Amino acid sequence: MPEENNFNVTRRTVIASATFVPLAALTAAAQAPDTALSTGELKTLEAFIDRLVPKDENGPGAVECGAANYIDRALAGALAGEKATFLEGLAGVDTLARSTHNSAFADLAPEARDELLTTMDNGTAAGFPGFPNARPFFNRVRRLTLEGMFSDPYYGGNKNFAGWDLIRYPGPRLAVA
């Protein structure tokens, strides 16, 4: 004799007990990747990378290629262990600018930014008491900027393949037989 199943579930029961999540909340979470930098820190970073690879007659610069977005997302994800050191470096850049030019780094003229970045690159900013790691920080930002310009757009940089277009790299192609 078949066993009777007393488990009666109706559609109405399922619908009444379901938890609904608004579609807008799901899509917003899927579209907004984690970020690590505040608005002010991002502004300083963009001013920094804009002088490393500025926009010119040959094509877009680091800012237009989305290198700052790449760095921000990397610090929120794979490079989260470097975030504190990176934020100290950005603060050091701003402190150096304020002590030498009485202005935030992002508010300086391009020539003044270049001057400060040159002192960081050649190691003469290392003597500045608030920024002993200027040269390693400069090198790290330069490296991440290049990664952001020329990496796969999936990682947040190379916006609209602008970096690849700049070097005439066609990008990966699907193998078709």
N, C-alpha and C positions, 0 to 999 in steps of 0.2 A: 504494500500500500504506500503510495507516495506521501512524503512528509509535507505537511501544510506549512506554508510560509506566512507568518503573521506580520511580516514587514511590509506595511502599506505606506508607500511614499507617493504623494501626488505632486504634480507640477506646482500646485499652489504652495505646498509645504516647502519645496525647494526654493521657490522664488521668495517666500517670506523669510527664510532663514539665510539667504545669501547676503553677503556684504558687498556693497557696490563702491567702487572707487571711481571718482570722476575721471573721465577720459583726459581732461586738461591736465590733471595731476600726473597721469602716466606719461603723457607726451612731454610735459615740461621736464620731468625727471630724466627722460631718455635723451632730450635735446641739450640739456645744460650739464656739461661735464664739470667735474670738480675743479675748483680753482684754488690757488694758494696765495695769490697776491691781492692786497687791497688796491683800491683805485689809485691812491698816491704812489704806492710801490710800482704799480704797473706803468704809471706816467713816467717815473724815473727810469724804469727799465726801457721803455720805448724811446726816451730821449737818448739813452746810452746806445742802444742798438742802431738807432737812426744815424749815429755818427760812425759806427763801425762799417755799416753798409748803407750809405745814403742813396736815395733815389737820384738818378741822373739820366742823361740822354740815352744810356745803354739799356735802361729798364728800371724796374721797381727796386726799392730798397728793402731792408729787413722788416721794417714796419709794415709795408704794403704786402709783403710775403707772409705775414702772420707769425713771424719768429717769436714775438712776445707771447702770443697765444700758446705756441708750442712749449715755451719755457714754463709758462704758468701752469699748463696742464701736466707737464712732466714733474714739476715740483709738488703737485697735488697727488701724483701717482707714483711712477717708478722711481723718481728722485726725491721722494718725501724725506728721506734721511738727510738730504742736503738742504732742506728748506730753511732751517734755523741759520746755518752758515750763509746761505744766499741772502736772507733778509738782513743779516748783519752787514753783508757787503753792500747792499743797496743803501742802507742807512749810512754806511761809511762814505759812499759816493756823495750823498746829499750833505753830510757833515763837512766833507772836504770842500764842496762847492760853497757852502755857507761861510766857512772860515776864510776862504780865499777871495770870494766874490760877493759876499753878503746876499746870496740868493740861492734858491733851490736849484739843483742841477737841471731840472726840466725847464726852468725859466731862463737859463743862460742862453746867450747867443751861440750859434754853432761854433764860432772860433774859440770861445771860452770853454765850451764842452770839449773841443778837440785838445785844447791845452791841458785840461785836467786828465783826459784819457791818455794823453802822451806821458804825463808824469806817472800815471799808474802803470803803463806798459813798460816804461824804461826803469821802473823801480825807485824813482825819486820821491814818490808819494809814500813809500814805505816808512819814511822818517816821521810822517804825520802821526801824532800820538793816538788819534782816534781811528786810525786805519792802517794797522801794521801789515795786513794781508792784501794790500791793494793789487799787487801784481798777480798773485794766484787767482784772485777774484776776477780781474780783467781777463785773464786767459780762459777762465771757466765760462764767462759770459760770451766771449768770442766764439768758443767752441760750440756752445749751445745755440748761438745765433746762426752759425753755419748749418748746424743740424736742422734748425727750424726752417731755414730757407730752402734746403735741398732734400729733406726727408720726404717720405711718403705723406701726402696730405692727410691720411688717416689719423696721424698723430697731432694734428692741429696747426701745423705750419704749412709752408708751400701752398698758400691760398690760391685757388684757381690754377694750380700748377705753374704759378708765376716764376718760381725759382728754376724749375725745369725748363721753362721756355727761355729764361735768361741764358742758360748754358746750352740750349738746343738739345736737351735730353728728351727723347720721345716718351720715356716712361715705360713701365712694363707692358708687355703685350700678351694676350692670351694665345696659347699654342693651339692652333686649329689644324686638324688633320683632314 
